[in-house]
Amino acid sequence: MRRVNDRNGHFHLAQRMSRLAVDLQQIDDESATLGAIVSAAVDMVPGAAWAGIALVDGKQVTPAAASHELVTELDELQATLGEGPAVTAIHDHAVVRINDLGKPDQPWPHFAEKALQLGVHSMLSIRLYARNRNFGALTLYGEVSDEFDEGAEILADLLSDHAAVALAGVSREEHLSSALVNRDVLGQAKGILMERNRITSQQAFNLLVRASQELNIKVATVARMLVDQAEDGVQKPR
């Protein structure tokens, strides 16, 4: 009977993971994606009282999503101190599991002290990694010691894989959208210069490049400045 129950449990878990994957594919906003992942972590991982995601840009770690305000506080503390389970998971190890933050030999004593004050006694941090890019870490918080076992770690790792793939997809969509916007603005700027100066498209582009070099800013930024300036002129009352 136990084997049947285990089989049923695995089947239901697979169903929930499948639904989560489908749901994440339908979300095209990074903030909403992260919120969905955090909610799923609290709902699906045994012992996870709270969860949060911190993103990384170079060496800078930034809190991005949290199921509770204490998670935001602890993620901000890790970012400020430059240490903690999430920071270690991001920069040094793929998985960091802390069974008891109350033990005296903690590698992050200042962080551990604050976490204990807020009622956190165990933690599990999993790096979010996909397509050769390190996005950040998913961190789970437990109210008692030894809350997370190997089963919870495996489940959290599966969630982190879903999260990283979803973030990679959102990042790609945002990059494509940004590229399309820049191309449109560049076309508008060239049109403005062509009309003003009676020059060709290539000559207009060369002017934008020259201004970019002189101002030491991107061509897309120069184009945006020119378009904004032209629009302001049109909107001003005569």
N, C-alpha and C positions, 0 to 999 in steps of 0.2 A: 504493500500500500504506500509506503514511504517513497518508493521509486516512482510510482505513478504521480504522487503529489509533487515530487521534485520535477518530473517531466512537465506537469501542468504549470508549475511556477516558471520554468524556463520558457515555456511557450508564451505565457502572458507577458513575460519580460521582453521577449523578442517582438511581440506585438506592439508593446509600448515604445520600444526603440524604433520600430518601423514607422509608427505614427509620428514620433518626434522628428525623424529624418524628413518625412513628407512635409510636416509643419514648417520646419526650418527652411526648406527649399522655397516655400511660398512667401517668406519674409525677405524684403529687400532693404530693410533698414537695420543698420548695425546695432543701434540701441535696443530695438525690439528683439533682435536675434539674441543678444546677450541676456536680456530679461527672460526670454523663453528657456534658455539653457539653465540659468540659475534656478528658475522655478522647477524645471524637470529634475535637477540635482537634488533639491530638497524633497521632492515628491518620491523619487525613485531609489535613492541611496539610503539604506538602513543606517540610522544613527545621525544623519545629517540634519541638525536642527536649523542651521543657516548655511548659506552659500554665497559666494561672490566671485567675480571675475576681475582681474587686474590685467591691463594691457601694457605692453612694453614697446618703447620707441628708443632704440639704442640702449642706453643704460637707464633711461628714465621709466619708472613704473608708475602707472596711473590707474586708480580705481575706476572701474567702468560700469559695473552692475552689482547690485547687492539685494539680498532678500530681506535684510533688516539693517537698521541704522548702526548697530554694533559692528556689522561687517564692514560698512563704509569707514567707520572709525578705525578699525584694525588695519584695513587695507591702506588707509591714509598714513597710519603710523608706520607701516612697513615701508611705504614710499619715502617717508621723511627720514627714517633711520637708515634706509638702504639695506635692511636686513629683515629676515623673517622667513617662514616656510615658503610663501609664494615667491619671494625674491630668489631664494635658493633654488626652487624648482625651475624658475625661468632661466637663471644664469649658470647653474652648476649641475643640477640633477633633474631628470624628467619627473620623478616622483619623490615627494617628501611626506612621510607619515610620522606624526608625533603622537605617541600613545598617552603621554602624561606630561602636560606642560608644568606640572607642579614639581617635577624632579629638579634637584639643585644643579645638575650639570647641563642645563639648556644652553645651546649655542647662541641664543638670542635672549638674554636675561631681561632686558628692558621690555621687549615685546611680550615675552611670556608673562611678566608681572601684570601688564595691562590686560592681556587676554584673560587671565585668571580673575581679575577684578570684574570683568564683564560676564563671567560665567562660562568661559570657554576652557575646556580641560583637555581636549584632543583635537587634532587637525589633520587634514589630508589635502595636499596641494599637488595638482597634476599640470604639467606644462601643456599648453595648446600649441601644437606644431603641425604644419601641413605645407606641402609644396616648398620645402626647404626654407620655410619662414617660421620664426618664433613669434607667435602672437601675444603670449602672456601666460596666465595660469588660472585654472579653476580651483578654488579652495573651498573645502567643506569644513564646517565647525561642529564639534560635538560637545554636549553639555556635561558628559562624564568621561573619565579616563577609559582608555582601551575601547573606544566607541567604534573604531573602524578596523575591520579585519581584512584578510586578503580578498574575500568576496566583494567587500565594499570598494576595495582598491581597483579590482578588475572592472566593476560596474562604472566607477568614476572615470576610469581610463577610456571606456567605451564612449561615455558622454563627452569627454574631452576631445575624442576623435571627431565626433559629430560637430562639436563646437568649432574646432579648428577648420574643418572642411567648409562649414557654413560661413565662417569669417573670411576664409579665402575667397569664397564666391562673392560675398558682399564687397570685399576689397576690390575684386576684379570689376564688378559692376560699377562701383564708384569711380574707378580709374577710367573706364570706358566713357562714362557720363561726363567726366571732367574733360576728357580729350575732345568729345563732341562739342562741348560748350566752348572750349578754347578755339576750336576750328571755326565755329560760327562767329565768334567775336573777332577773330583774325580777318575773316572775310569782310565783316562790317567795317573794320578799321581800314583795310585796303581800299574799300569802296569810297570811304570818306576822303582819303588822300588822293585817290584818282580823280574825284570830282573837283576837289579844291585846287589841285595843282595841274590838272589836265595831263596826267602821266599814265603809264601802263601799269598793269597789275604787278609785274616784276619790279618796276621802279618803286612802287608803293611799298612792296615787301622789303626792298633794300633800305628804304627810309626807316622802317620799323626796326630792322636789324641794327642799323647805325645808332638809332636812339637807344636801343637795348644795351649796346656796348658802351655808349657814353654814360648812361645812367646806372649801368651795372645791375640791371634787373632783367627778368625774362621777357622775351618778345610778347608772350601772351599777356603779361602785366602791362606793357606799353600799349598794346592794342586795347585792353580794357579801359585804361586811363583815357585814351583818345575817344573811344565810344561813349564813355560816361560824360566827358567834356562836351561832346557834340549833342548828347541828349539833354544835358543841362541847358545848353544854349537854345534848343528848340522849346524847352518848357518855360523859359523866362518870358514874362509878359513884355510886350513891345510898347 
